[in-house]
Amino acid sequence: MTYSRNGILIKGNGNVVQNCTIYENGGGIIIKKANKNEIRNCIFYKNGIGVELHESSENEIELCKAHTNGMGIYLEKSSKNVIERCNVYKNSGNEGGIFLISSDSNKIGNSTLSYNVWSIRMVECIGNAISNCSITKSRYGIKMENCRANEIYRCNILHNRYGIYLEKCGFEKINFNNIEGNYMYGIYAKLSFANARHNWWGSPIGPRGRGDRLTTLASKISYIPWLLQPLDLQEMGIKKKNSAIYHHSESSISIERDIRPLQLTDWDPLVDLKLSVHILRIRNVEVEKKSLFASVNINGKEKESEIWRGFDVQPRWTTTQDIPDDKENIPIIIQIWEKGLVKKLCLELDIIYNLERGEWFGCDYLGDNDGYGHIFEGKYELWFDISFNDYDGDGLTYWEENILYHTNPKINDSGKDFDNDGIPIEWEDKWGYNPFIYENHTSLDPDNDGIENIEEWKMAHWFSDPYRKDIFIEVDHMAARNKFSKPYILPEKSKQMLYTTFTSHHIMLHIDDGCMGGGEEIPYKERITYNETKEIYWQYFLRNSTQNPRKGIFHYVILCSYGATSRGGHAFQGWDNLDTFVLAVQYIRDWRLKEKEREIVMASLFMHELGHTLGLFEFVFDGIDNESCNAPWLKGWWIYRNYKSCLNYRYSFSIINYSDGTHGKNDFDDWGNIDLTFFQNSSYYF
């Protein structure tokens, strides 16, 4: 059962699902307001959520495996359910294994949970029992928030960052467990009280060692007496997943052609040739409003534009100049000036336009790192295009039509796909492909950015380039709480700061907050749950269609009041891959009052969460998402001080950049390790 909004939807009682493999769905199995169903011996992978229970009771999930999902098993407002003898591992690098939200009296037993962010997370839950489980190698073995009277009994809780984390919890029983070898804390308790007696802490002297220690903040945890030797708990074997490592080979497409040069006395006898230069967009990378104008010199004749004011202007200004019909290579100089008391030259571009092939070379050329028709110099970025007045208007030169392609120069061929490979002749000609030889453009990705050529063609109107890395992001926002408050939008300056950071690394970031058909408004809700996040993803991004063309091109962002975590944001897998994240804008506003500070934090956290959809997690480098970096009195703050990245919690409110690994000990090269294809093919804990 695969590739659908819901794999199996159960709304009745007493059903049995067994021996099924359920993958690549929004929800694998969804049980809504239904009781006494059984799910047995099933495998769930690459679903948004493997198994979901909503307002359901007395269901059994047994002998199941869940991996590479956003979440393995999710219970919301559900009670008296049993999860038994399951293996839940390697789920999303920003979500995790088993989640219980406002769910009571459930049992999790004899199960193995490993390599999750939260192997078990419980929020506002009462009277649940976790017993005889192996909970290992996760960021949080068990995390409980606002919970009461839950029990953890006879479990191996080993080699996590946090063994057990309690926040605002009471009357919890944590007894007869092996809690040892956890990297930061055995138990960390904040505003909580619990009975943690009769546990093995890795030493006969109790919870004293690193990773086994019990740390409290305004809490009371009873831990005496402790066990003097480890319990003999049979640890369930963890079957290792045969993790594939995907290697993407570079395209070997040549943009040169072995064509005999031909001298013509008239490069297009059907028209009096004219060349046009189009100034499409100018951006000040320091986000400073300036008065600007362009000067364009075509074959020795210069023309100036009007004045434009701003830090990111899109004038769509064109200048056209008559050129000699017998001259093959036409020199062009494009200059961008700041207008003031004294004008200042900001950017200059010298190129040659070739009338044989209808392309240019020089300071900008086909296949360069920062994109064809794009240049980044000093404080400015410039987007431009060049065209000529061919007779039939299809953009092919007279020479190409007669000598190279043998098409009719009097008939417009634009839109025609002569080789039936899905892409029309004018795009293939522009980017150096032969429009009469079939190429598999659905898989070709020469710049390895996850956007295949067929998708690059679809996004051409928005400056997509098959030889320069692009990231497209749709950003939808939540409406304001009331008429006196502001909607939860991404500030313009936050966007601009993000653009600057990525363009400095030859990656073009395209944020669609309304300019490309996205940017919708979501109804206000104070806090959205994980399930509601998934519903928003399907309704507003995918339009409830598995065939939505934005899937696989765009990342997706939800700007809301508060999200499902008590943080500024989190990445989220709503379907088969991790291509989504949430930013909790009200959370940011609570912590930063000045608008300028909010703009910086929004950009920093945006980039942080985007990094997860590019494959950067704590299992790649330990300084990422490391809670010990949160404050100066914690060791990680100093250990990873050289890791100057927004993925480091120390800097996630201040730095709008990834690290390049050049800052000394315990630094890491984020830029060298990002995987732009990860949002199309996500896997975790390699």
Summary of the structure (lengths in Angstrom):
residues: 686
radius of gyration: 29.2
end to end distance: 25.5
largest distance: 98.8
contacts: 2430
relative contact order: 0.08
helix: 13%
strand: 35%
